[in-house]
């Protein structure tokens, strides 16, 4: 099937009598309730459940192997190849299936707040609540500024269509397939709405570097004086929580591009983890969940319809999707200047990384490529004790290009704009998971604010013996002993043992990288 034939097939799908275009939030909520796709909570949000799939399905994600892109893709376990012939056949099966649905829902919007670099996206959904999700997560156009152009990408989402691996060439009933040549993302067999969001991010991670723009899995905010900060971190490290600061305007909570002139949000909404969410600890996120928001897999009281964020009956990966302007002090438009500070967030369950440390350029590159955090006991079947998790550039599942491409771009920008980089551990102190305790969010906020306000730029530092990190000897509002992990442990021998273990894990992981300057390997990692 040629791109022209596929375009004709797509047009046939879009012009069907069952297709509803760009429904308003109230109309979509009506549809969701009428179709029994979700329930209305006490705050007016929609609660939906996603069935068997409560998170992404990375083993079911593919990229079509095409002449125009195949030499650029970093093929492997993350970017699995899918044949053009198999994609065309599956595409036809999915579109034929959708034509038979009673209703289809279409959203037309954008990815990228900067108009010079944005791409138009068309999202075709089998489920109304998925279309509401797309409307809240992507950038919503005005009444006349959306045009279907050759550069647009189309997401086709059919969660109730199940693939047959023996016939369709997939690994299971689920599939998430990107074709850069056809500019189509095909999703089926999963109701987890986050697949749409992250597939578009993968597309931007391929397209933006071609234009000299660094795509980043990070949140961003800006202070009263215009000082911009970026927060990199994997799920559960506090990226969304720490960027939602009442004293700073939010640029975005998850995905950004860094151009030669600015940092811009790729999305128009936020997708926050809400396990144990409380108004006391995270008031901005808590109060953003209102009419038009979407709650995924959150337990709801049968009588009051109030959300119980502490109940993880369905999954620990409970989520809230809401438009960015639900955050009262969000920046409009979501575009800011070059960052003055970058924060790498990790939740170290071994309790040996300092709560905050300042990084040299080589260390910044090393920790960016490492993308470390911990996987906790109980979060996945078979995980009985903390495990190290490394995700390249803090976003390995979404990087179509080789890691060194993104790393070099970040290093160049850090040097060009003299950006200060900090490593912040939001994990455990006084011992590992099960022995120590989670780092106080109050202390973390205090340390991060000190870093962003420039208070740590000239303070005295002590170099850590194991990881080579530079630790401030004092941060106002934080007990001095908290800053040095070994001082919070009862046994110094046990601390040294765990610290050396983690340092070795870093070294073993880093062996996989090629095309990396030797200075990063020699000066950036543990001693």
C-alpha positions as CSV (number, residue, x, y, z in Angstrom):
1,X,0.0,0.0,0.0
2,X,1.5,3.3,-1.0
3,X,1.2,6.4,1.2
4,X,-1.3,7.8,-1.3
5,X,-3.5,4.7,-1.1
6,X,-3.2,4.8,2.7
7,X,-4.3,8.5,2.7
8,X,-7.3,7.5,0.6
9,X,-8.2,4.7,3.0
10,X,-7.8,7.1,5.9
11,X,-10.0,9.7,4.3
12,X,-12.7,7.0,3.8
13,X,-12.5,6.3,7.6
14,X,-12.7,10.0,8.5
15,X,-15.7,10.7,6.3
16,X,-17.9,7.9,7.6
17,X,-21.3,8.8,9.1
18,X,-20.2,7.3,12.4
19,X,-17.3,9.8,12.8
20,X,-17.6,12.7,15.4
21,X,-15.1,15.5,15.0
22,X,-13.6,17.6,17.8
23,X,-16.4,17.2,20.3
24,X,-16.3,19.6,23.3
25,X,-15.4,18.3,26.7
26,X,-19.0,18.3,27.9
27,X,-20.1,16.4,24.8
28,X,-17.4,13.8,25.3
29,X,-18.3,13.5,29.0
30,X,-21.9,12.9,27.9
31,X,-20.8,10.2,25.4
32,X,-18.6,8.5,28.0
33,X,-21.4,8.3,30.5
34,X,-24.0,7.2,28.0
35,X,-21.7,4.5,26.6
36,X,-20.8,3.3,30.1
37,X,-17.1,3.8,29.5
38,X,-16.5,5.6,32.8
39,X,-18.1,7.2,35.8
40,X,-18.3,10.7,37.1
41,X,-16.4,11.4,40.3
42,X,-17.3,13.9,43.1
43,X,-15.0,16.5,41.6
44,X,-16.4,16.1,38.0
45,X,-13.5,14.1,36.6
46,X,-14.1,11.0,34.6
47,X,-12.8,7.7,36.1
48,X,-12.1,4.9,33.6
49,X,-10.4,1.6,34.0
50,X,-8.1,0.0,31.5
51,X,-8.6,-3.7,32.0
52,X,-5.7,-6.0,31.9
53,X,-3.2,-3.4,30.7
54,X,-2.6,-0.8,33.4
55,X,0.7,0.5,31.9
56,X,2.7,0.6,28.7
57,X,3.4,-2.6,26.7
58,X,7.1,-2.0,25.6
59,X,7.5,-5.6,24.2
60,X,4.6,-4.9,21.8
61,X,6.0,-1.6,20.4
62,X,7.4,-1.6,16.9
63,X,8.8,0.7,14.2
64,X,8.1,-0.1,10.5
65,X,11.3,-1.0,8.7
66,X,11.3,1.5,5.8
67,X,14.0,2.7,3.5
68,X,13.5,6.3,4.4
69,X,14.3,5.8,8.1
70,X,15.9,2.3,8.7
71,X,19.5,3.6,8.7
72,X,18.7,6.1,11.5
73,X,16.9,3.9,13.9
74,X,18.7,2.3,16.9
75,X,17.2,-1.2,16.3
76,X,17.0,-3.6,19.2
77,X,14.8,-4.5,22.1
78,X,13.3,-1.0,22.4
79,X,12.9,-0.3,18.7
80,X,11.7,-3.6,17.2
81,X,11.4,-3.8,13.4
82,X,8.0,-4.5,11.7
83,X,7.7,-5.2,8.0
84,X,5.9,-2.8,5.7
85,X,3.8,-5.6,4.2
86,X,2.6,-6.7,7.7
87,X,1.9,-3.2,8.7
88,X,-0.2,-2.5,5.6
89,X,-2.3,-5.7,6.1
90,X,-2.8,-4.9,9.8
91,X,-3.7,-1.3,9.0
92,X,-6.4,-2.4,6.6
93,X,-7.8,-4.8,9.1
94,X,-8.0,-2.1,11.8
95,X,-9.6,0.5,9.6
96,X,-12.1,-2.0,8.3
97,X,-12.9,-2.9,11.9
98,X,-13.3,0.8,12.9
99,X,-15.7,1.5,10.0
100,X,-18.1,-1.0,11.5
101,X,-18.2,0.8,14.9
102,X,-21.3,2.7,15.9
103,X,-19.3,5.8,16.6
104,X,-15.7,7.0,16.1
105,X,-14.2,10.1,17.8
106,X,-11.6,12.3,16.2
107,X,-9.4,15.0,17.7
108,X,-7.3,17.4,15.7
109,X,-4.5,19.2,17.5
110,X,-0.8,19.6,17.7
111,X,2.4,18.3,19.4
112,X,4.7,21.2,20.2
113,X,3.9,24.6,21.7
114,X,6.4,26.4,19.5
115,X,4.5,27.0,16.2
116,X,7.8,26.8,14.2
117,X,8.4,23.2,15.3
118,X,5.0,21.7,16.0
119,X,3.4,18.9,14.1
120,X,-0.3,18.5,13.5
121,X,-1.8,15.3,14.8
122,X,-5.1,13.6,14.1
123,X,-6.3,11.1,16.7
124,X,-9.0,8.6,15.8
125,X,-10.5,6.8,18.8
126,X,-12.8,3.9,19.2
127,X,-13.5,5.0,22.8
128,X,-14.9,8.4,23.8
129,X,-12.8,8.5,27.0
130,X,-9.6,8.0,25.0
131,X,-10.6,11.0,22.8
132,X,-11.1,13.1,25.9
133,X,-7.7,12.0,27.1
134,X,-6.2,13.0,23.8
135,X,-8.0,16.4,23.9
136,X,-6.6,17.1,27.4
137,X,-3.0,15.8,26.7
138,X,-2.2,17.3,23.3
139,X,-2.3,20.9,22.3
140,X,-5.8,22.1,21.4
141,X,-6.0,24.4,18.4
142,X,-8.2,27.5,17.9
143,X,-11.2,27.2,15.7
144,X,-9.3,27.8,12.5
145,X,-5.6,27.1,12.9
146,X,-5.6,23.3,12.3
147,X,-4.9,22.2,8.8
148,X,-4.4,18.6,7.6
149,X,-1.1,18.8,5.9
150,X,1.5,16.4,4.6
151,X,3.6,16.7,7.8
152,X,0.7,15.7,10.1
153,X,0.7,12.4,12.0
154,X,-2.3,10.2,12.5
155,X,-3.0,8.0,15.6
156,X,-5.5,5.2,15.0
157,X,-6.5,3.6,18.3
158,X,-8.7,0.5,18.4
159,X,-8.3,-1.0,21.9
160,X,-10.9,-3.6,21.4
161,X,-9.3,-5.0,18.2
162,X,-7.1,-7.9,19.1
163,X,-4.3,-8.9,16.8
164,X,-3.5,-12.5,16.0
165,X,0.3,-12.9,16.3
166,X,0.4,-15.9,14.0
167,X,-1.2,-13.9,11.2
168,X,-0.4,-10.3,12.0
169,X,3.3,-10.6,12.9
170,X,2.9,-9.1,16.4
171,X,4.1,-10.6,19.7
172,X,0.6,-10.6,21.3
173,X,-2.9,-9.3,20.8
174,X,-1.5,-5.8,21.6
175,X,0.5,-3.6,19.2
176,X,1.8,-0.1,19.1
177,X,3.4,0.5,15.6
178,X,4.9,3.7,14.2
179,X,5.4,4.2,10.5
180,X,7.5,7.3,9.8
181,X,7.0,6.9,6.0
182,X,3.2,6.7,6.2
183,X,3.1,9.1,9.3
184,X,0.8,6.8,11.1
185,X,0.7,5.3,14.6
186,X,-1.4,2.2,14.9
187,X,-2.5,1.0,18.3
188,X,-4.7,-1.9,19.3
189,X,-5.4,-4.5,21.9
190,X,-4.8,-2.2,24.9
191,X,-7.0,0.4,26.7
192,X,-4.1,2.1,28.4
193,X,-4.4,5.6,27.1
194,X,-0.8,6.5,27.8
195,X,0.3,4.6,24.7
196,X,-1.0,7.5,22.5
197,X,0.9,10.1,24.5
198,X,4.2,8.2,24.5
199,X,3.9,7.2,20.8
200,X,3.7,10.9,19.8
201,X,6.7,11.6,22.1
202,X,8.7,8.8,20.2
203,X,7.8,10.5,16.9
204,X,9.1,13.8,18.2
205,X,12.2,12.1,19.5
206,X,12.9,11.1,15.9
207,X,11.8,14.3,14.1
208,X,13.1,17.1,16.3
209,X,16.9,16.3,16.3
210,X,16.8,16.6,12.5
211,X,16.0,20.3,13.1
212,X,18.7,20.8,15.8
213,X,16.2,20.5,18.7
214,X,16.8,18.3,21.7
215,X,13.7,16.4,22.7
216,X,13.6,15.7,26.5
217,X,11.7,13.5,28.9
218,X,11.6,16.2,31.5
219,X,9.3,18.7,33.3
220,X,10.1,22.4,33.2
221,X,9.2,25.5,35.2
222,X,10.3,29.2,35.3
223,X,10.9,31.4,38.3
224,X,9.8,35.0,38.9
225,X,13.1,36.3,37.5
226,X,12.7,34.2,34.3
227,X,15.1,31.5,35.4
228,X,14.1,28.3,33.8
229,X,14.7,24.8,35.3
230,X,14.4,21.3,33.8
231,X,13.6,18.2,35.8
232,X,14.6,14.8,34.4
233,X,13.5,11.6,36.0
234,X,11.8,8.3,35.6
235,X,8.3,7.5,36.8
236,X,8.0,7.8,40.6
237,X,11.0,10.1,41.1
238,X,9.0,13.3,41.6
239,X,9.3,15.0,38.2
240,X,5.7,16.2,38.1
241,X,5.5,16.9,41.9
242,X,8.6,19.0,42.1
243,X,7.9,21.0,38.9
244,X,4.4,21.9,40.2
245,X,5.7,24.7,42.4
246,X,3.4,27.5,43.5
247,X,6.3,30.0,43.4
248,X,7.2,29.1,39.8
249,X,5.2,28.9,36.6
250,X,4.8,25.5,35.1
251,X,6.0,25.1,31.5
252,X,5.1,21.4,31.3
253,X,5.3,18.2,33.4
254,X,6.8,15.6,31.1
255,X,7.9,16.3,27.5
256,X,9.9,19.3,26.1
257,X,12.0,20.4,23.2
258,X,15.1,22.6,23.5
259,X,15.7,24.7,20.4
260,X,18.3,27.4,19.7
261,X,16.0,30.0,21.1
262,X,13.8,28.4,23.8
263,X,12.4,25.5,25.7
264,X,8.9,24.5,24.7
265,X,6.3,22.0,25.9
266,X,5.4,19.3,23.5
267,X,2.1,18.7,25.1
268,X,-1.0,20.7,26.2
269,X,-1.7,18.7,29.4
270,X,-0.3,16.8,32.3
271,X,-0.3,13.1,33.1
272,X,0.4,12.8,36.8
273,X,0.8,9.7,38.9
274,X,-1.7,10.0,41.7
275,X,-0.9,7.1,44.0
276,X,-1.1,8.5,47.5
277,X,-2.0,11.9,46.1
278,X,-3.1,14.4,48.8
279,X,-4.0,18.0,48.9
280,X,-1.5,18.7,51.6
281,X,1.5,17.4,49.8
282,X,0.6,18.2,46.2
283,X,-2.2,20.8,46.2
284,X,-1.8,22.0,42.6
285,X,-2.1,18.5,41.1
286,X,-4.9,17.6,43.6
287,X,-7.0,20.6,42.7
288,X,-6.4,20.2,38.9
289,X,-8.5,17.0,38.9
290,X,-11.9,18.4,38.1
291,X,-14.5,18.4,35.3
292,X,-12.9,17.3,32.1
293,X,-10.0,15.5,33.8
294,X,-9.5,11.8,33.3
295,X,-8.6,9.4,36.2
296,X,-7.2,6.0,35.2
297,X,-7.7,3.0,37.4
298,X,-8.3,5.0,40.6
299,X,-10.7,3.4,43.2
300,X,-13.9,5.4,43.7
301,X,-16.2,5.3,46.7
302,X,-19.5,3.7,45.6
303,X,-21.6,6.2,47.5
304,X,-19.8,9.5,47.4
305,X,-17.9,8.9,44.2
306,X,-14.8,10.4,45.9
307,X,-11.5,9.2,44.6
308,X,-9.4,7.1,47.0
309,X,-5.8,7.7,45.9
310,X,-4.4,5.4,48.5
311,X,-6.2,2.3,47.2
312,X,-4.1,0.5,44.6
313,X,-6.6,-2.3,43.9
314,X,-6.2,-1.9,40.1
315,X,-2.6,-0.8,40.0
316,X,0.0,1.4,41.6
317,X,0.2,3.2,38.3
318,X,-2.9,5.2,38.8
319,X,-2.9,8.3,36.7
320,X,-4.7,11.7,36.2
321,X,-4.8,13.5,32.9
322,X,-5.8,17.2,32.8
323,X,-5.1,20.2,30.6
324,X,-2.1,22.3,31.7
325,X,-4.2,25.4,32.3
326,X,-5.8,23.4,35.2
327,X,-2.6,24.3,37.0
328,X,-3.3,27.9,38.1
329,X,0.2,29.2,37.6
330,X,1.0,27.5,34.3
331,X,2.9,29.5,31.7
332,X,0.9,30.5,28.6
333,X,2.0,29.8,26.0
334,X,4.2,26.9,27.2
335,X,7.4,28.4,26.0
336,X,10.3,29.7,28.1
337,X,14.0,30.7,27.7
338,X,17.1,28.6,28.0
339,X,17.5,26.8,31.4
340,X,19.8,28.0,34.0
341,X,19.6,24.8,36.0
342,X,18.9,21.1,35.3
343,X,17.9,18.6,38.0
344,X,18.3,14.9,37.5
345,X,15.9,13.0,39.8
346,X,16.5,9.5,41.1
347,X,14.6,7.5,43.8
348,X,17.6,5.5,45.1
349,X,16.0,2.6,47.1
350,X,19.5,1.6,48.4
351,X,19.7,4.9,50.4
352,X,23.3,5.6,49.4
353,X,23.1,8.6,46.9
354,X,23.2,12.0,48.5
355,X,19.9,14.0,48.5
356,X,21.5,16.7,46.4
357,X,24.9,17.0,44.6
358,X,26.3,19.3,42.0
359,X,27.6,17.7,38.8
360,X,30.5,18.5,36.5
361,X,29.7,18.5,32.7
362,X,31.2,15.0,32.4
363,X,29.2,13.8,35.4
364,X,26.1,15.4,33.9
365,X,26.6,13.5,30.7
366,X,27.3,10.2,32.6
367,X,24.2,10.4,34.7
368,X,22.1,11.5,31.7
369,X,23.1,8.5,29.8
370,X,22.7,6.3,32.8
371,X,19.2,7.4,33.8
372,X,19.2,5.6,37.1
373,X,16.5,4.9,39.6
374,X,15.3,1.9,41.6
375,X,12.5,-0.6,41.1
376,X,10.8,-1.3,44.4
377,X,9.7,-4.6,45.9
378,X,6.0,-5.2,45.2
379,X,5.7,-3.0,42.1
380,X,6.1,-5.8,39.7
381,X,5.5,-9.6,40.0
382,X,8.7,-11.3,41.0
383,X,10.4,-8.2,42.4
384,X,11.1,-9.0,46.1
385,X,13.9,-6.5,46.8
386,X,15.0,-3.2,45.3
387,X,16.5,-3.4,41.9
388,X,18.6,-1.0,39.9
389,X,16.9,0.5,36.8
390,X,18.7,2.3,34.1
391,X,16.8,4.1,31.3
392,X,19.1,5.9,28.9
393,X,18.5,9.7,28.8
394,X,15.7,9.1,31.3
395,X,13.5,7.9,28.5
396,X,15.0,4.8,26.8
397,X,11.6,3.4,25.6
398,X,10.9,6.6,23.6
399,X,14.3,7.1,21.8
400,X,14.3,5.9,18.1
401,X,17.9,7.3,17.6
402,X,21.1,6.1,19.1
403,X,21.8,7.5,22.7
404,X,24.9,9.4,21.7
405,X,22.8,11.7,19.4
406,X,20.8,13.0,22.4
407,X,23.7,13.0,24.8
408,X,25.9,15.1,22.5
409,X,23.1,17.6,22.0
410,X,22.6,18.0,25.7
411,X,26.3,18.3,26.4
412,X,26.6,21.0,23.7
413,X,23.7,23.0,25.2
414,X,24.9,22.7,28.8
415,X,28.3,24.1,27.7
416,X,26.8,26.8,25.4
417,X,24.4,28.2,28.1
418,X,26.6,27.5,31.2
419,X,23.8,25.4,32.8
420,X,24.3,24.2,36.3
421,X,23.3,20.5,36.8
422,X,22.3,18.8,40.0
423,X,21.6,15.2,41.0
424,X,18.7,14.9,43.5
425,X,17.8,11.7,45.3
426,X,14.2,11.6,46.3
427,X,14.6,8.0,47.5
428,X,15.7,6.6,50.8
429,X,17.9,7.8,53.6
430,X,19.3,6.1,56.8
431,X,19.3,2.8,55.0
432,X,17.7,1.1,52.0
433,X,14.0,0.4,51.3
434,X,12.5,-1.5,54.3
435,X,15.1,-0.2,56.7
436,X,15.5,3.6,56.1
437,X,12.8,6.1,55.3
438,X,11.8,8.0,52.3
439,X,13.5,11.4,51.9
440,X,11.3,14.2,53.3
441,X,9.5,16.0,50.5
442,X,9.8,19.2,52.5
443,X,13.6,18.8,52.6
444,X,13.7,17.9,48.9
445,X,11.7,21.0,47.9
446,X,14.0,23.1,50.1
447,X,17.2,21.7,48.4
448,X,15.8,22.0,44.9
449,X,14.7,25.7,45.5
450,X,18.2,26.5,46.8
451,X,19.7,25.0,43.7
452,X,17.4,26.8,41.4
453,X,17.8,30.2,43.2
454,X,21.6,29.9,42.8
455,X,22.3,29.4,46.5
456,X,24.4,26.4,45.8
457,X,26.5,27.9,43.0
458,X,29.2,29.1,45.3
459,X,28.7,27.1,48.5
460,X,31.4,24.9,49.9
461,X,31.3,21.3,48.6
462,X,32.8,18.0,49.7
463,X,33.6,15.3,47.1
464,X,32.0,11.9,47.9
465,X,34.6,9.1,48.0
466,X,32.5,6.5,46.2
467,X,30.5,8.3,43.5
468,X,32.8,11.4,43.1
469,X,29.8,13.7,43.6
470,X,30.1,17.2,45.0
471,X,27.9,17.5,48.1
472,X,27.1,20.9,49.7
473,X,28.1,21.1,53.4
474,X,25.1,23.2,54.2
475,X,21.6,24.0,52.8
476,X,19.5,26.4,54.8
477,X,16.4,24.6,56.2
478,X,17.9,21.1,55.9
479,X,19.8,19.3,58.8
480,X,23.5,19.1,57.8
481,X,23.7,15.3,58.5
482,X,20.9,14.6,56.1
483,X,23.1,15.9,53.2
484,X,25.6,13.1,53.7
485,X,24.1,9.6,53.4
486,X,26.8,7.8,55.4
487,X,25.9,10.0,58.5
488,X,22.3,8.8,58.4
489,X,23.2,5.0,58.5
490,X,23.6,3.1,61.7
491,X,26.3,0.9,60.3
492,X,29.1,2.5,58.2
493,X,30.2,-0.9,57.0
494,X,26.7,-1.6,55.6
495,X,26.6,1.8,53.9
496,X,30.0,1.2,52.2
497,X,28.9,-2.2,51.0
498,X,25.7,-0.9,49.5
499,X,27.4,2.2,48.0
500,X,30.1,0.0,46.3
501,X,27.4,-2.3,45.0
502,X,25.5,0.6,43.4
503,X,28.7,2.1,42.0
504,X,29.5,-1.2,40.4
505,X,26.0,-1.4,38.9
506,X,26.6,2.0,37.3
507,X,29.9,0.8,35.8
508,X,28.4,-2.4,34.4
509,X,25.5,-0.5,32.8
510,X,27.8,2.0,31.2
511,X,29.7,-0.6,29.3
512,X,26.9,-0.9,26.7
513,X,27.6,2.6,25.4
514,X,29.7,3.2,22.3
515,X,30.6,6.5,20.5
516,X,30.9,8.2,23.9
517,X,33.9,10.5,24.6
518,X,36.4,8.8,26.9
519,X,36.3,11.8,29.3
520,X,32.7,11.0,30.2
521,X,33.6,7.4,31.1
522,X,36.8,8.4,33.0
523,X,35.6,11.5,34.8
524,X,31.8,11.2,34.9
525,X,31.2,8.0,36.8
526,X,31.9,6.5,40.3
527,X,35.5,6.2,41.5
